[in-house]
Amino acid sequence: MYNHPVPPPLFLEGMCLVFGLIIGSYLNVVIARLPMERSIVHPPSACPGCGAPIRWYDNIPIVSWLALRARCRACHTHRAAERHDRERPADGAT
């Protein structure tokens, strides 16, 4: 039959979780911008308080949100619990 090693189920579940978080994060940007007829590509994401651009490493789902304690890196204002922030854990679960 087949002699190929099979990755452990926990590894596959972890990869599905990461993939779900990435896709869900992108889709939340699309959902937020399309009703306002804004481009999903340009301009890049920015802080709603000060307008500072969000760096690529501050866009890592859940990890950067926890590391920054839901605050903007530039102005340190606390972000309100926006809809996409509440949905991110559910994105990874799907």
Buried (B, 14 or more C-beta within 10 A) or exposed (E): EEEEEEEEEEEEEEEEBEEBBBBBBBBBBEEBBEEEEEEEEEEEBEBEBEEEEBEEEBBBBBEBBEEEEBBBBBEEEEBEEEEBBEBBEEBBEE
